[in-house]
Amino acid sequence: MSGLCLLALSFVFGGTGCGAEELFYQEIPSVSAAEMELGEIPEYQGTPYVEVENGEPDFTEEELTEESYESYGGLDMLGRCTEVEACVGTDLMPTEKRGNISEVKPSGWQSVQYENVEGGSLYNRCHLIGYQLTAENANERNLITGTRYMNTEGMLPFENEVAEYVKETDNHVMYRVTPVFEGRNLVASGVWMEAMSVEDDGQGVSFNVYVYNVQPGIEIDYQTGDSIEASRADDWDKEKKEEDSSYVEPDPSVTYVLNTNTHKFHRPDCASVKDMNSWNREDYKGTREELVQEGYEPCGACSP
């Protein structure tokens, strides 16, 4: 994963519970201000997470509450989990052991084993909000395909911190986790985790981190969930190109239509382009990142 602005997806929350009759799907969202909030994420460099915004969580005064609740966003059109949020209190915590979750197949899920991965399995069904915090078990809206490394080295220490604080103080902790998917990838590149203790205004718990969904020694195709040992990655790329006789090295440049008045950019086939005044229209060939850096925002309708 290159160092670039990743899309932190924002969604309408669903209710608690996970029955099939309750599950609803949401359209793949356009890029929004949430992308800018997450900001520039560096490539993985050997540590399971990096701080975001100097580690300061982004909860507003209106969001802070001492009333326990949990909320799970609906799956998007690709079956991917979205943002989840809770005000964690002791009343939400489990009173029994976690049940079986093997029936849930998150987007990109594959059952694969490697000798150089602790426990053998590359992927875990990772709870966005850990079971020890809200007792959500086989909730499809709360489980993503995550590496063993992300689950145990990246997310678990923060989950333990929250759980221990709540149990010791009987206070509440605002908690939000956002899976981050690049483009139409089925496997998240990582998760964005924020938490803040409420009654003591963050003195007990306060963090804002991005946790990498990586596994040292393993290369992952985030689009599909396929994987291979890093030592064989070059051969893997070669095999993929040979299997696809039509393979062409991708050109990062794309043609967009700019509205110089609104500072929005659109796909050429966007309906808004037809209504655009000719003196405000400008064709542009380049990368999306370059346009964002120049101050343009993506159209919310065509999601360029």
FENZIVEN-V599665 format. One record per pair of residues at least 24 apart in sequence whose ideal C-beta (glycine too) atoms are under 6 Angstrom apart, sorted by the first residue. I is the first residue (numbers start at 1). J is the second residue. Records with the same first field share a line. If there is no record, write none. Layout:
BEGIN
I->J / J
END
This chain:
BEGIN
1->189
3->42 / 43
5->35
6->38 / 41 / 180
7->31 / 35
8->34 / 38 / 178 / 180 / 192
9->82
10->34
11->73 / 82 / 83
13->71 / 73
14->72 / 74
16->70
18->139 / 140
24->74
25->74 / 75 / 77
26->74 / 76
27->77
28->76 / 77
30->298 / 300 / 303
31->298
41->210
44->212 / 214
48->153 / 154
49->154 / 209 / 211
50->210
51->209
52->208 / 210
53->208
55->207 / 208
56->208
57->194 / 196 / 208
59->174 / 196
64->198
66->172 / 198
68->92
70->134
72->141 / 142
79->107
80->107 / 181
81->141 / 144 / 179
83->178
84->128 / 129 / 142 / 177
85->176
86->129 / 134 / 175
87->172 / 174
88->133 / 166 / 173 / 175
89->172
90->166 / 170
92->134
94->135
98->131 / 137
99->137
101->125 / 138
104->138 / 140 / 143
106->143 / 144 / 145
107->186
108->145 / 186 / 187 / 225
109->145
110->225
116->217
117->148
118->148
119->148
122->215 / 227
124->148 / 151
126->151
128->177
130->159
132->163
133->163
144->179 / 188
145->187
146->213
147->213 / 215
149->215
150->211 / 213
154->211
155->211
158->193
162->195 / 205
165->204 / 205
171->197 / 199
172->198
173->197 / 205
185->222 / 223
186->225
187->222 / 225
188->213
189->213
252->287
253->285 / 286
255->285
256->284 / 304
258->282 / 284
263->296
264->297 / 299
265->291 / 296 / 304
266->299 / 302 / 304
267->302 / 304
270->299 / 302
END
